[in-house]
Amino acid sequence: MMETPTMHMLSVQEKGGETRRTNQYIAAIAAAIGAVVAGTILAWTSPALPQLEPPKNNSLIKPLDVFLDNSTSNETVLINSLGDPADFLLNTKESSLVSSTLAIGAAISALPVGVFAQKFGRRPTILILAGPFMVNWLLTIFANGPGMLIAARFFAGLATGGICVAAPMYIGEIAETSIRGSLGAFFQLFLTVGILFTFVIGGWTHWRTLSIISAALPVLLVAVFWWMPETPQFLLDKNRRRDAERSLRWLRGPDADISTELDDMQKDVDKASRQRGGMVHMLTNRASLMALICSLGLMFFQQFSGINAVIFYTNNIFQSAGSDIPPAIATIIIGVVQTIATYISSLLIERAGRRILLLQSCIIMGLCLIILGTYFKLQDGGIDLSAVGWIPLVCLMLFIVSFSLGFGPIPWMMMAELFSVEFRGTASGIAVIMNWLLVFIVTLCFPLMKDGIGIYSCFWFFSGFMIVCIFFVFFLIPETKGKTISQIQTILGGKA
């Protein structure tokens, strides 16, 4: 069939649009390498801590000749909980500090990093964060005791909290409106990739070997992200219009008409500069206040969705299904499911919209938590449930998929969407601080709750928050799909 001029024009436009978006995907992936590094840090304790903890019978030392045939040596070695020799071991308090120090460091760094990104740029901020990432891995690799590990996790927290602010901000600003949601989901997607990477490598390697391999990722971040441009919005905010035009030209492609988009960005920046009034203005301006409420609410419900409780109880759920899968394999299965579901979310988010994905998360996760609570309550009461042992496993998978489609990626992506330029750095820092403080609280309190009221009551406790979350999303969260920053601010300001 002969191609008509109209068909040819559409074909060129489609090809042009595809080419135009390529550099945006490259820049988003480059920034999201920071999320991979953060994922490896978040997951590191899962395979590493069992290798650093003593056996429960407190047999901390054994003669060296236990491990060396025909040896008469009287030397002794430390034995970890896996029955393997260890350089040093952590007691319960030290192990807890290694786990929790990350959240403290992340909460400390989030706001300063947001202010730094606002003043000096998103690009240099991300590059600088590779420094504390690398310090973490070097301290971990050469650790000779708990002190170095705790210090390493503090530096890891500083970098992880910072990257949670800077990377979503960068990705949100370099993306055009039509693909902003898809690119925004990259942060959580690459975070799950880092977690899965650590589960796979860490399941069969020594914790030092895992740390050495992971130390290559901050270097990769600098090597790839070094070539990426600064965001046009930041450059315009610093009165560097020519640089902003060059950045936007690279992001949109040489044949794209960027004049209208650049002018719209300039208007947003000019409007923002006239309205600057610091924290007081952010709290007294309706649009920025609503944006803060929405962002903080999403972070709150993300952590009180029960995700940590479900992940913590994964092995018990597999056992209830009659499975004898080793814990390392079980965590890898969960990691694979989470990564695939988050990738699907990045494909759906511009088609289905943010609100529908958030609502399905509330409803499905709430139902799964109620069913899990009921199952383990009946099991605790001595009822034989072996015939329906598959129920908690199905609930586990549905819960992970639902979280990964909605409350996993969307709070991070919307954090960059909801705020206008002048408040984005500070407000993102506040949202990330809240997220990490909640991580710390939930991680600290969940084991105590489980021992005090039972795992079934914990599941019901979190399901209650999911019921409340349905109303929060339905009445307060705006649909930002396909809308510019100005349009979102208008909706938040109650003018639409």
Summary of the structure (lengths in Angstrom):
residues: 496
radius of gyration: 24.4
end to end distance: 47.4
largest distance: 89.0
contacts: 1768
relative contact order: 0.13
helix: 78%
strand: 2%
